[in-house]
Amino acid sequence: MEGRCSVETLTEFAFSSASSTLRVESDVFVCIGGDEVYVFNCQNRELKVILIFPGLVRDLVVNESKQTLYVACCIGVYCICLSSLPTRVQSLEASSTVPHVKVSSKHLVIKEDGILALLLLNSVLLNLRLANASCLLTHYKISAESLLSSYETLGSFKVPLVSDSARHSTDELSERRPVLFCVHSADSPSSSSLPSGHVCLEPVLFKLLFGVDAALAKSPVVFCGLPDGRLCFAAHRVPGSQLRVLRSLEQPVVFVGASAGTRTDPAECLVALGEQGKVVLVTSKRGGPEGAGARVVFTEMTVPGPVVCACLDKRRLYYSTGSDLLVLDLSLASTKEAEGEAGSQKRAAASQNVISLNVCRVVALAEHARDTEGKVQLLGLSSRGQLQRISLPAGLQDGEVSHLPSSHVGRSIKDVLSAIGNVYERASVLKASIKSRNQTLKSLNQVLNVSISLNNETLAPVQEKPIRCRATTSWSKLLQNDSLNLNCVLENGSCYILERGWTLNITASSMSDSASTHYSFPFQNLHPGEKFEISLPLAASGDSPLPCAVSCALVFSLSGLLREEAAATLPEGGLVSLPLNTLMVDCLHALRPVDPAAAKCPPRDDAVRAFLRSRCGERGDAAADARHSASVKLSSRLLRDVLKPPEGSPKEPANVSLLDWLLCEGHEGVTMQGDKMAANTSVVHARAPNGSTIKLTAKEVNNAEDSAMRQEDPQDLAEVQVESSSLAAVCGMHHAVLRRVQNFLQKVPEKPPSSIELQSLRVREALQRAEKMLQQVQQTRISCTFGEGVSTGKVTSCLLSVYEELRGNEHSLLII
């Protein structure tokens, strides 16, 4: 058909790879990238034999005169005598079977790892291998006595590879196959009969390229096309010859050849083709008669790529991109020798001279022959393992550059548009993937910044973290029952946004019964300076979980950013936990103010309390009516030094300031909701968390009246007294006051006035005794409530001992 190739499938092998090898002599030798070499006869269209080697086959070369086959394998070079191979055996059913021959180690003539390319030059076998980021070209002399004996090394050339890190690393270059090619001068004796892989070059161009010494010695020149893009050459018979660089394509070399190249018609142009479509033509330009002033001209052009394989037929370059088989006419490039701007115009015209032959999936290509009508036929190996005979269109036989019919042009345009659509779709998917990864990296960077700011070791011990929690206690009524609530506020004082994926975890742990309750509150997009408020129940009226430690932490889940498989491999399930601060809620935070008149009326008992009172009997009633009290004394001068009023405000008495400080200021991150309970007053009536009424009194006394301090200088003291009919309420309030006094002592300057002596050791001892008494009272209540076999007399005796100890250690609560 006009403008189209005819493709004929000769045979079919297994699927082939991009590293497939195709050699055409009297027989066709095919390697599809594995450890097998197929010997096929095109005339009879039959597979003669299958050679199986111990490893992957990299390259092969045939010596037609001696009927030998050299195969480069992973461990060395094997020599096979083709005349000794078995032929197809006819079976009884008149069908034939293909013999399989396993090549043994006795055929190994060169033991060398990593050989990638072979070239046969008379009685010398050249091999090219890559080792330690260098290219090594070695010459071996073929033994005349026995083909299977070890070959003698004649010499070697070494040149380091140059890797372009932006495109290919050294490891990637070492996996690509180099190209070996031999050039003879047309006036040399060896140019009379040239095997495959050899070409005859015009003498003037030969001398200009390789020098006078190589031209006078009639020496063949070996060309090496390296994976780093360099074209190197070395004269074979010139003493002291080195491997020199002729040109660099700046991309892996796929093909090196010459147009025409026989002795009667020597080649006037060398051609090198790169993987990305760069073509370099090397020609000579005569400056005068008889070659005077001749010089070498390098012409560069670019064709559509990428290039998988190629071959030359006179002045046409055939190459495959994997998706199409193309042909480039080199006649314009070899005849026009324009320079400067003309050169750039010639490079632009190269893509216009490329013609599509509409043959796809070709991974290996070789020129086969011309038929009786003079048509050029190529042999190609497809990626599906098909050995194909490709006959070129009639329009290409006469040197005409014919264009495709309009129907084929429309089909090509449709294919191009379809390819553009596919590329756009892949680009859109890739763009979305890159955007998603960028967002993931941005979120991970925010998490890392927040983690560093919260775990900064340069912060002072008393300096607060930039992200912290505050809390306020309040009472509410739910289903006719009073409930103590904790309103927690997360403050973002950092310069980072807490985006989606963060969770505020709160753990409320009672210090009396070791019970814990966990809460999780997810949030998103908390900007710097903003707050996140939540409310959680802490205790019901009558319960006694106080004091209670409230631990706050920020938790980020990486499973929302990473894939489930990646998050599953992370420690702790991909959760990043950052502790913030711990809040302490005590009995003073849970006080509810009452009127003095209402404080005299006892609260109405509920069913459980009435049941417990009935169990305790009359003796329990008498104990419940008793009044219990405890007091703490502080130095008035110490209070005035630490609790300094703002400038311009009137000075308050020490006892009023002490009570205001106990009830109104935020202690350990927790404050009370509502109006100030002790504003400008020294007596406060309130209801404790267990429902009992309690009285807090602050007054000024003189320590000279105290027997323990009579020998010292008299000082003014501020005394806080806790009074209630509930021993548990007094113990709880007493413990809370002591904790706040202990925190108060930490604010005292390092060098207080010499007249003030701080007895902090006595405060710790008093605090420990108060904690012990509180635990003893709570344990007694629990045992009595659940009826663990504790008698009423034993309970009363325990409570009485606590009461006597509390009354007997009054002076231990003095702090001056």
QUISUL-V51268 format. One record per helix or strand. SS is the DSSP state (~ for helix, > for strand). FROM is the first residue (numbers start at 1). TO is the last residue. If there is no record, write none. Layout:
ss={SS:SS}
from={FROM:FROM}
to={TO:TO}
This chain:
ss={>:>:>:>:>:>:>:>:~:>:>:>:~:>:>:>:>:>:~:>:~:>:~:~:>:>:>:>:>:>:>:~:>:>:>:>:~:~:>:>:>:>:~:~:>:>:>:>:>:>:>:>:~:~:~:>:~:>:~:~:>:~:~:>:>:>:>:~:~:>:~:~:~:~:>}
from={6:21:28:36:46:57:68:76:82:89:96:99:105:108:115:124:134:152:170:179:189:198:203:212:221:230:244:253:267:270:278:289:295:309:316:325:331:341:354:362:376:386:394:406:467:481:498:502:516:526:531:548:558:564:571:575:587:592:596:607:628:636:654:667:670:683:693:703:707:716:727:760:792:810:814}
to={12:24:31:41:52:63:73:81:84:90:97:102:107:111:121:131:141:160:174:185:191:201:210:216:225:235:248:258:267:274:285:291:302:313:320:329:335:353:356:370:382:391:396:454:478:492:498:510:522:526:540:557:560:568:574:585:590:593:600:625:635:642:664:667:672:687:702:705:709:724:745:785:808:813:815}
